[in-house]
């Protein structure tokens, strides 16, 4: 059975978390280059951020619909990042996952890794009676994906080098969805966003969701 460390950084500033990720990621890549793979831990990191908008390296800046002055008014920050994907929002009540893994050691390609993250979220939403699915041509996890009412509940954006991953996913649990009105989420102008709270009409226990995400991820990895 593969040992995967569960790590919770709690509420942490986005830039601080990014810097911590980079340190761990770079050390693991270095270990791999130097054939020290036995020193590479498999870390499943979860956290939560204050209001922040982040843009992927191939994203379009005009998908941020507000200026820096307005960012200050809503207590939000903005960063261009080195992950995949376009623009997204992180904030209170949203679980952000940063698995820093050697996916080659787990027997996964990058495509299969992304599928596994999506499946982990789909299984977790099933536990709450929320039916989710993938949307062809888009990453992430969706509700009513093939309808005019398509709405995303979980976004993905990953970076990998030497099969070591960083960045990851953002699952809307009790998220204030009004912040998404300031962007074209993930570059889409014709699709919405949602949260577990919105779908179920009640506040959700974030710690319970975190634990279920980890459990489902470990189960999926150990089925490989």
Helices and strands as residue ranges (DSSP letters): E 5-11, H 14-33, G 37-39, E 43-48, E 52-55, G 61-63, H 68-73, E 77-80, E 87-90, E 94-97, H 110-127, E 133-135, E 138-143, E 151-161, E 164-172, G 177-182, G 185-187, E 192-193, H 196-200, H 206-221
